[in-house]
């Protein structure tokens, strides 16, 4: 099924959704991040059809999120995160925190994060890159950016 493209919208959220907004892409990124780099591993873990997985992997490679690397003579490929893809995993970590808070239920979170720097189990939180203070939706004002005028013309 053909999806609506959001790539031309003057909205960074819409453009991001154009890259990873269909439900399988974030789960593929999660699996590659945790070390499942081969097609068969991804398919087995996700239970996704070969056709859909191939389409999603090709899309993520075209977008520069994953890199395809040969690992066999046949050739077979494994998938690794690019720098661009690793930054998207940061977004998934924030999503995981929301899911833990609102959807984990009595069982609690299925996965915990141990921070390398301090060795403690911690949650990911958003903070201002200028002052380091917590930054939530109610803590900001939205102002027009330089890109809004360029897309409007």
C-alpha atoms as an extended CHARMM CRD file, in Angstrom:
* protein
*
       153  EXT
         1         1  UNK       CA              0.0000000000        0.0000000000        0.0000000000  PROA      1               0.0000000000
         2         2  UNK       CA              1.3160000000        3.4440000000       -0.9250000000  PROA      2               0.0000000000
         3         3  UNK       CA              1.7650000000        5.7790000000        2.0320000000  PROA      3               0.0000000000
         4         4  UNK       CA              1.3570000000        9.5240000000        2.0080000000  PROA      4               0.0000000000
         5         5  UNK       CA              4.7630000000       11.2140000000        1.9280000000  PROA      5               0.0000000000
         6         6  UNK       CA              5.3740000000       13.7750000000        4.6620000000  PROA      6               0.0000000000
         7         7  UNK       CA              8.8850000000       14.6500000000        3.4710000000  PROA      7               0.0000000000
         8         8  UNK       CA              7.8450000000       17.9870000000        1.9510000000  PROA      8               0.0000000000
         9         9  UNK       CA              5.9950000000       19.2690000000        5.0080000000  PROA      9               0.0000000000
        10        10  UNK       CA              7.4850000000       22.1630000000        6.9720000000  PROA      10              0.0000000000
        11        11  UNK       CA              7.5280000000       20.0170000000       10.1080000000  PROA      11              0.0000000000
        12        12  UNK       CA             10.4460000000       18.0030000000       11.4610000000  PROA      12              0.0000000000
        13        13  UNK       CA              8.0680000000       15.5790000000       13.2020000000  PROA      13              0.0000000000
        14        14  UNK       CA              6.3070000000       14.8590000000        9.9010000000  PROA      14              0.0000000000
        15        15  UNK       CA              9.6400000000       14.3760000000        8.1180000000  PROA      15              0.0000000000
        16        16  UNK       CA             10.8010000000       11.9720000000       10.8300000000  PROA      16              0.0000000000
        17        17  UNK       CA              7.5510000000       10.0270000000       10.4760000000  PROA      17              0.0000000000
        18        18  UNK       CA              8.2370000000        9.8200000000        6.7480000000  PROA      18              0.0000000000
        19        19  UNK       CA             11.3700000000        7.8370000000        7.6390000000  PROA      19              0.0000000000
        20        20  UNK       CA             10.2060000000        5.6920000000       10.5850000000  PROA      20              0.0000000000
        21        21  UNK       CA              6.4670000000        6.2920000000       10.9100000000  PROA      21              0.0000000000
        22        22  UNK       CA              5.2500000000        2.8990000000        9.8520000000  PROA      22              0.0000000000
        23        23  UNK       CA              5.0490000000        0.4320000000       12.7580000000  PROA      23              0.0000000000
        24        24  UNK       CA              7.7560000000       -2.0590000000       11.7300000000  PROA      24              0.0000000000
        25        25  UNK       CA             10.6200000000        0.4210000000       11.2910000000  PROA      25              0.0000000000
        26        26  UNK       CA             11.1300000000        1.3230000000       14.9890000000  PROA      26              0.0000000000
        27        27  UNK       CA             11.0050000000       -2.3660000000       15.9000000000  PROA      27              0.0000000000
        28        28  UNK       CA             13.6020000000       -3.2030000000       13.2460000000  PROA      28              0.0000000000
        29        29  UNK       CA             15.8240000000       -0.4120000000       14.5820000000  PROA      29              0.0000000000
        30        30  UNK       CA             15.3900000000       -1.7400000000       18.1310000000  PROA      30              0.0000000000
        31        31  UNK       CA             16.4110000000       -5.2220000000       17.0470000000  PROA      31              0.0000000000
        32        32  UNK       CA             19.4590000000       -4.0240000000       15.1020000000  PROA      32              0.0000000000
        33        33  UNK       CA             20.4770000000       -1.9100000000       18.1130000000  PROA      33              0.0000000000
        34        34  UNK       CA             20.3860000000       -4.9190000000       20.4370000000  PROA      34              0.0000000000
        35        35  UNK       CA             22.4710000000       -7.0080000000       18.0410000000  PROA      35              0.0000000000
        36        36  UNK       CA             20.1210000000       -8.7570000000       15.6370000000  PROA      36              0.0000000000
        37        37  UNK       CA             21.7840000000       -7.7680000000       12.4070000000  PROA      37              0.0000000000
        38        38  UNK       CA             20.8010000000      -10.5090000000        9.9660000000  PROA      38              0.0000000000
        39        39  UNK       CA             17.6030000000      -10.8470000000        7.9690000000  PROA      39              0.0000000000
        40        40  UNK       CA             16.6910000000      -14.2540000000        9.4280000000  PROA      40              0.0000000000
        41        41  UNK       CA             17.1730000000      -13.0070000000       12.9950000000  PROA      41              0.0000000000
        42        42  UNK       CA             14.9740000000       -9.9930000000       12.3860000000  PROA      42              0.0000000000
        43        43  UNK       CA             12.2650000000      -12.0320000000       10.7110000000  PROA      43              0.0000000000
        44        44  UNK       CA             12.2270000000      -14.6420000000       13.4780000000  PROA      44              0.0000000000
        45        45  UNK       CA             12.0930000000      -12.0680000000       16.2590000000  PROA      45              0.0000000000
        46        46  UNK       CA              9.4320000000       -9.8700000000       14.6980000000  PROA      46              0.0000000000
        47        47  UNK       CA              7.3030000000      -12.4990000000       12.9600000000  PROA      47              0.0000000000
        48        48  UNK       CA              7.1490000000      -10.1680000000        9.9560000000  PROA      48              0.0000000000
        49        49  UNK       CA              6.6950000000      -11.3850000000        6.3770000000  PROA      49              0.0000000000
        50        50  UNK       CA              9.8340000000      -11.6030000000        4.2330000000  PROA      50              0.0000000000
        51        51  UNK       CA              8.3230000000       -9.1560000000        1.7370000000  PROA      51              0.0000000000
        52        52  UNK       CA              7.5140000000       -6.4850000000        4.3330000000  PROA      52              0.0000000000
        53        53  UNK       CA             10.8670000000       -6.9090000000        6.0760000000  PROA      53              0.0000000000
        54        54  UNK       CA             12.7080000000       -6.5630000000        2.7580000000  PROA      54              0.0000000000
        55        55  UNK       CA             10.7370000000       -3.3900000000        1.9360000000  PROA      55              0.0000000000
        56        56  UNK       CA             11.4010000000       -1.8710000000        5.3800000000  PROA      56              0.0000000000
        57        57  UNK       CA             15.1200000000       -2.7250000000        5.3410000000  PROA      57              0.0000000000
        58        58  UNK       CA             15.5140000000       -1.2880000000        1.8370000000  PROA      58              0.0000000000
        59        59  UNK       CA             13.7290000000        1.8980000000        2.9200000000  PROA      59              0.0000000000
        60        60  UNK       CA             15.9140000000        2.2890000000        6.0280000000  PROA      60              0.0000000000
        61        61  UNK       CA             19.0580000000        1.7390000000        3.9360000000  PROA      61              0.0000000000
        62        62  UNK       CA             17.9050000000        4.3140000000        1.3260000000  PROA      62              0.0000000000
        63        63  UNK       CA             17.2360000000        6.8050000000        4.1400000000  PROA      63              0.0000000000
        64        64  UNK       CA             20.7540000000        6.3220000000        5.5320000000  PROA      64              0.0000000000
        65        65  UNK       CA             19.4810000000        4.8410000000        8.8120000000  PROA      65              0.0000000000
        66        66  UNK       CA             20.9520000000        1.3680000000        8.2650000000  PROA      66              0.0000000000
        67        67  UNK       CA             23.9490000000        0.2120000000        6.2890000000  PROA      67              0.0000000000
        68        68  UNK       CA             23.9120000000       -3.1250000000        4.4680000000  PROA      68              0.0000000000
        69        69  UNK       CA             27.1780000000       -5.0910000000        4.7620000000  PROA      69              0.0000000000
        70        70  UNK       CA             27.9720000000       -8.4300000000        3.1100000000  PROA      70              0.0000000000
        71        71  UNK       CA             28.9240000000      -11.2500000000        5.4850000000  PROA      71              0.0000000000
        72        72  UNK       CA             28.8440000000      -14.3170000000        3.2240000000  PROA      72              0.0000000000
        73        73  UNK       CA             29.8890000000      -15.3760000000       -0.2650000000  PROA      73              0.0000000000
        74        74  UNK       CA             26.2780000000      -15.9180000000       -1.4880000000  PROA      74              0.0000000000
        75        75  UNK       CA             25.9780000000      -12.7960000000       -0.8950000000  PROA      75              0.0000000000
        76        76  UNK       CA             24.1180000000      -12.3570000000        2.3530000000  PROA      76              0.0000000000
        77        77  UNK       CA             23.9270000000       -9.1080000000        4.2440000000  PROA      77              0.0000000000
        78        78  UNK       CA             23.7880000000       -7.8690000000        7.7720000000  PROA      78              0.0000000000
        79        79  UNK       CA             22.4350000000       -4.5080000000        8.8140000000  PROA      79              0.0000000000
        80        80  UNK       CA             24.1740000000       -2.0150000000       11.0790000000  PROA      80              0.0000000000
        81        81  UNK       CA             23.0800000000        1.3560000000       12.3920000000  PROA      81              0.0000000000
        82        82  UNK       CA             24.6440000000        4.4190000000       10.8310000000  PROA      82              0.0000000000
        83        83  UNK       CA             25.2600000000        7.5390000000       12.9180000000  PROA      83              0.0000000000
        84        84  UNK       CA             21.8960000000        8.8120000000       11.7270000000  PROA      84              0.0000000000
        85        85  UNK       CA             20.2850000000        5.5380000000       12.8140000000  PROA      85              0.0000000000
        86        86  UNK       CA             21.9540000000        5.5910000000       16.2300000000  PROA      86              0.0000000000
        87        87  UNK       CA             20.4200000000        9.0110000000       16.8790000000  PROA      87              0.0000000000
        88        88  UNK       CA             17.0040000000        7.5680000000       16.0540000000  PROA      88              0.0000000000
        89        89  UNK       CA             17.5880000000        4.9210000000       18.7190000000  PROA      89              0.0000000000
        90        90  UNK       CA             17.8580000000        7.7970000000       21.2110000000  PROA      90              0.0000000000
        91        91  UNK       CA             14.3020000000        8.7000000000       20.2030000000  PROA      91              0.0000000000
        92        92  UNK       CA             13.2230000000        5.0810000000       20.7530000000  PROA      92              0.0000000000
        93        93  UNK       CA             14.7500000000        5.1820000000       24.2420000000  PROA      93              0.0000000000
        94        94  UNK       CA             12.5020000000        8.1340000000       25.1040000000  PROA      94              0.0000000000
        95        95  UNK       CA              9.5030000000        6.2670000000       23.6440000000  PROA      95              0.0000000000
        96        96  UNK       CA             10.3960000000        3.2590000000       25.7940000000  PROA      96              0.0000000000
        97        97  UNK       CA             10.2900000000        5.4600000000       28.8890000000  PROA      97              0.0000000000
        98        98  UNK       CA              6.8070000000        6.6530000000       28.0020000000  PROA      98              0.0000000000
        99        99  UNK       CA              5.6840000000        3.0650000000       27.4190000000  PROA      99              0.0000000000
       100       100  UNK       CA              7.1730000000        1.9950000000       30.7710000000  PROA      100             0.0000000000
       101       101  UNK       CA              5.3520000000        4.7870000000       32.5810000000  PROA      101             0.0000000000
       102       102  UNK       CA              1.9410000000        4.4400000000       30.9460000000  PROA      102             0.0000000000
       103       103  UNK       CA              1.6910000000        0.9060000000       29.5280000000  PROA      103             0.0000000000
       104       104  UNK       CA              3.9200000000       -1.5120000000       31.4910000000  PROA      104             0.0000000000
       105       105  UNK       CA              1.2580000000       -2.2910000000       34.0880000000  PROA      105             0.0000000000
       106       106  UNK       CA              1.9080000000       -4.2220000000       37.2770000000  PROA      106             0.0000000000
       107       107  UNK       CA              4.5910000000       -6.3700000000       35.6660000000  PROA      107             0.0000000000
       108       108  UNK       CA              6.7950000000       -3.3300000000       35.2260000000  PROA      108             0.0000000000
       109       109  UNK       CA              9.1880000000       -2.5010000000       32.3960000000  PROA      109             0.0000000000
       110       110  UNK       CA             10.4150000000       -5.4230000000       30.2800000000  PROA      110             0.0000000000
       111       111  UNK       CA             13.8740000000       -3.8380000000       29.8820000000  PROA      111             0.0000000000
       112       112  UNK       CA             16.0490000000       -1.6700000000       32.1350000000  PROA      112             0.0000000000
       113       113  UNK       CA             18.8990000000        0.6350000000       31.1200000000  PROA      113             0.0000000000
       114       114  UNK       CA             22.2280000000        0.6160000000       32.9870000000  PROA      114             0.0000000000
       115       115  UNK       CA             24.0810000000        3.8540000000       32.2600000000  PROA      115             0.0000000000
       116       116  UNK       CA             27.7340000000        3.2480000000       31.3050000000  PROA      116             0.0000000000
       117       117  UNK       CA             28.9700000000        6.4920000000       32.8680000000  PROA      117             0.0000000000
       118       118  UNK       CA             27.6850000000        5.8340000000       36.4050000000  PROA      118             0.0000000000
       119       119  UNK       CA             26.7900000000        2.1350000000       36.3750000000  PROA      119             0.0000000000
       120       120  UNK       CA             23.2970000000        2.8520000000       37.7190000000  PROA      120             0.0000000000
       121       121  UNK       CA             19.9320000000        1.6760000000       36.4170000000  PROA      121             0.0000000000
       122       122  UNK       CA             18.3620000000        4.8590000000       35.0320000000  PROA      122             0.0000000000
       123       123  UNK       CA             15.6280000000        6.2790000000       32.8650000000  PROA      123             0.0000000000
       124       124  UNK       CA             16.2880000000        8.4460000000       29.8360000000  PROA      124             0.0000000000
       125       125  UNK       CA             15.0790000000       12.0010000000       30.2860000000  PROA      125             0.0000000000
       126       126  UNK       CA             14.9590000000       15.0750000000       28.0980000000  PROA      126             0.0000000000
       127       127  UNK       CA             17.0050000000       18.0960000000       29.0770000000  PROA      127             0.0000000000
       128       128  UNK       CA             17.9620000000       21.4000000000       27.4960000000  PROA      128             0.0000000000
       129       129  UNK       CA             21.2300000000       21.1690000000       25.5670000000  PROA      129             0.0000000000
       130       130  UNK       CA             22.0880000000       24.7380000000       26.6980000000  PROA      130             0.0000000000
       131       131  UNK       CA             21.4690000000       24.7550000000       30.4570000000  PROA      131             0.0000000000
       132       132  UNK       CA             20.9450000000       21.0830000000       31.3300000000  PROA      132             0.0000000000
       133       133  UNK       CA             17.5600000000       21.6730000000       32.9870000000  PROA      133             0.0000000000
       134       134  UNK       CA             14.6840000000       19.2470000000       32.3560000000  PROA      134             0.0000000000
       135       135  UNK       CA             12.7550000000       20.0760000000       29.2080000000  PROA      135             0.0000000000
       136       136  UNK       CA              9.1350000000       19.0520000000       28.7160000000  PROA      136             0.0000000000
       137       137  UNK       CA              6.3570000000       20.1880000000       26.3720000000  PROA      137             0.0000000000
       138       138  UNK       CA              5.1170000000       22.7830000000       28.8830000000  PROA      138             0.0000000000
       139       139  UNK       CA              8.6140000000       24.2450000000       29.2980000000  PROA      139             0.0000000000
       140       140  UNK       CA              9.0420000000       25.6120000000       25.7760000000  PROA      140             0.0000000000
       141       141  UNK       CA              7.6350000000       28.2580000000       23.4610000000  PROA      141             0.0000000000
       142       142  UNK       CA              7.3370000000       27.4470000000       19.7670000000  PROA      142             0.0000000000
       143       143  UNK       CA              8.9530000000       30.0370000000       17.5070000000  PROA      143             0.0000000000
       144       144  UNK       CA              9.2300000000       30.0660000000       13.7150000000  PROA      144             0.0000000000
       145       145  UNK       CA             12.5330000000       28.6260000000       12.5310000000  PROA      145             0.0000000000
       146       146  UNK       CA             14.5250000000       29.5140000000        9.4310000000  PROA      146             0.0000000000
       147       147  UNK       CA             13.2360000000       26.4580000000        7.5570000000  PROA      147             0.0000000000
       148       148  UNK       CA              9.5770000000       27.4410000000        7.6690000000  PROA      148             0.0000000000
       149       149  UNK       CA              9.9870000000       30.3400000000        5.2160000000  PROA      149             0.0000000000
       150       150  UNK       CA             12.0680000000       28.2910000000        2.7840000000  PROA      150             0.0000000000
       151       151  UNK       CA              9.4340000000       25.5810000000        2.4660000000  PROA      151             0.0000000000
       152       152  UNK       CA              6.4980000000       27.9960000000        2.2570000000  PROA      152             0.0000000000
       153       153  UNK       CA              7.8020000000       29.5920000000       -0.9520000000  PROA      153             0.0000000000
